[in-house]
Amino acid sequence: MPEPAKPNLRIVASHQEAEGPITPGEVLHRIQLMKARCAWEEIIRSFHPLEQKVPEVANCTEASLILQEVAFALSQTKRYEEALQVLLRCHELSPNSYHVAASTRFAV
């Protein structure tokens, strides 16, 4: 009797180092995987502060999206002051963003 087919799964762990520079899309993907597990502390450990943890994406156009996710993780761990500081940085990057403005309003 043949063995049942095994799914070809790729495990992505946050502690794995990327081969070469990491892209903003990869950062957002990793954050989404962590969010699905409610791994708030893992998100914070991996990406906060963004400028130190992943400097190659800190000034890209998607940095505001990444920072919003980090701020959300901070708020989930009740680190509201830090979350507000990250949201203010998002506002500097995207001053016309409704999502940033709304998030900042609820963080106050």
N, C-alpha and C positions, 0 to 999 in steps of 0.2 A: 504494500500500500504506500503510495507516495506521501511525502510530508506535506502538510498544508502550507500554502504560500504565506510567506512572512512579509508584512508590509515594509516598504523601503522608507523608514523614517529617519529624519535627520534631527538630532537633538541639539538644541541651541541653548547654551548656558551663558549667563551673563559674565561669568568669569573668564570665558574663552577670549583670547586675544585675537583680533582680526589680523589677517595676513595683509599688511599694507594699510593705507589710510582708511578710516571708517567713513562712510557716507552718512549724511543726515537721514536718509531713508532707512539705513541699517539701524541707526540709533532709535528712530521712532518705532521700528519693528520690534526691537528688543524691549523697548518700554511697553509696547502693547502686550507682548508675551508675559512680562512681569505683572502688568495690570490685571491680566486674566487670572493670575494666581493671587492677586491682592498682595503682592510682594513689594509693599511701599518702601520698606527699609532698604531693600535691594536696589530699587530705583534710585534712592537717595545716595546710597554708597557708590553706585556706578556712575551717576551723572551730576552730582551736586558737589561743589560748584562746577558748572559746565566748562568754564574757562580753564580750570585746572585738570579736570578729568578727561575731557575730549576737546582740546583746544582747536583741532582742525575744523570743528563744526560750530564753534562758539560765535563766529561772526558771519555765518552764512545766512541766506534768506530764510531758511527753515528754523533758525535758532529760536525764534519766538515760539514756534509750535513745540519744540523740545522743552523749552523753559516752562511753558504752560503745564506740560505733563509733570515736570519736576515740582512745580508749585502745587499741583494737585496732590502729589505723593506727600509733600511736606504737610499739607493741610490734613491729610488722612492720618498722619502721625501727630496731629495737634501742635505742629510747629508753625503757628500762624504768622508770627513776626517774620520768620525766614521766608515763608510762602509769599507774604506781601512784598518783601524786598525783591524776590524773583519776579513777581508780577510787575513791579515798577520797572524792572529791567526790560521785561517784555513790552511794556508801554513805550519805552525809549526806542525799541527796535521797530514796533508796529503801532504808531500813535493813532492810527485810524481804525484799528481792529476792534470790532464790537465785542468779540469774545474776551479780549484782554480787559476792556473797560468793564464788562459785566462781571468778570471774575474778580477784578480789583474792588468793585463795589461790594461784593459779598464777602470779601476778605477783611473789610474795614470793620 
